[in-house]
Amino acid sequence: MPLSPSIGGVPLNETPGKHSLDPNEPRRPSSYEKKVALVLQGGGALGSYQAGVYEALADTKYAPDWVAGISIGAINAAIIAGNAPADRVPRLRTFWKTITAPSAYWVAPDCWPFDIWQRHASALRSLSFGQPGFFHPRLPVEWNPLAPPLSYYDTSSLKATLLQLVDFDRINRDKNVRLSVGAVNVRSARFAYFDSAEITIRPEHVYPICKPYQAEHGCLRARHAVRFAINELEELPPESVKETPQAKRLHEFGCVTEMDIVQLIYRPMSPLGPAMDYEFGRSTMTARWNQGKADATLTLAAAPWLDPSPPEVGVRIFDVVHDMLMIRQSRHVRSDTTTTPP
């Protein structure tokens, strides 16, 4: 079924930063030379949204040069980086169909309260039995009181799934697509990061240990703005000052990189509750996948990053879907406050 070129009732041709007449053919002029990195956060079952986003990117000129992720995002990232371009979306589909197999033949209800009951049943099943090819509760015999396991669930089946779907040799030899994954060191409770440009990536690097905190883009923007300002500041002093040890130390903190950060955030149509990241129902997975693809398609068509950037700006952040929803909300407010004169 074709994707509708609108969201929230807002036509695509009214999207802020609209650059492409055809949402299926996003434009990338040769003058836009920035590398494309796809960064995927954790969130368990919410990760099917990420797979939909990648499907929208896959056949465009914005296919990622660098994929990074943590938790479920690391799994999706490894599948993308560890396969030939033509095989990436099919392998993602295989993974998500495998882990949602128990509910594959459940009838998808489209009305309340049956849809809520089914989501609750799917979440309860996941808690009780796990998901095939992903995780399962440990057996009673494994709970030795003298040396208890570190986790309630066993993710050993995930290793077999990764070895089946991911070519780790490709990840480690392919210099065209870089992979970075993060995990938590259970001894120090600190994040550890693994980069295919620096080390050999193995399945163990991809295992989700725990969900990360969500980085604040405001902090990133502020830090990068400071580094950008340092680089500009270097042009002011005379040459004698530039050669001082203090100026050279300052230079190390400078940065001339310009970044465009495009946010794609899963925004469900209704509250999903605390079980949203372990509700692995097939119908829910499919809906999230389709929403990710639709959101990414609309964002690619708008392409606000192609607008000229002021020279003093080092980081720009875009959220096309948010902007469209704000347009819809403002229209709704105006319609509610408009009155017909007597």
LINMOCOR-V192447 format. One record per helix or strand of 2 or more residues. SS is the DSSP state (alpha for helix, beta for strand). FROM is the first residue (numbers start at 1). TO is the last residue. If there is no record, write none. Layout:
BEGIN
ss:SS from:FROM to:TO
ss:SS from:FROM to:TO
END
This chain:
BEGIN
ss:beta from:6 to:7
ss:beta from:10 to:11
ss:alpha from:12 to:14
ss:beta from:37 to:40
ss:alpha from:44 to:58
ss:beta from:66 to:70
ss:alpha from:72 to:81
ss:alpha from:85 to:99
ss:alpha from:101 to:103
ss:alpha from:114 to:129
ss:beta from:135 to:137
ss:alpha from:140 to:142
ss:beta from:153 to:154
ss:alpha from:156 to:165
ss:alpha from:168 to:173
ss:beta from:178 to:185
ss:beta from:190 to:195
ss:alpha from:203 to:205
ss:alpha from:217 to:233
ss:alpha from:239 to:242
ss:alpha from:245 to:251
ss:beta from:259 to:262
ss:alpha from:282 to:302
ss:alpha from:304 to:306
ss:beta from:315 to:318
ss:alpha from:320 to:337
END
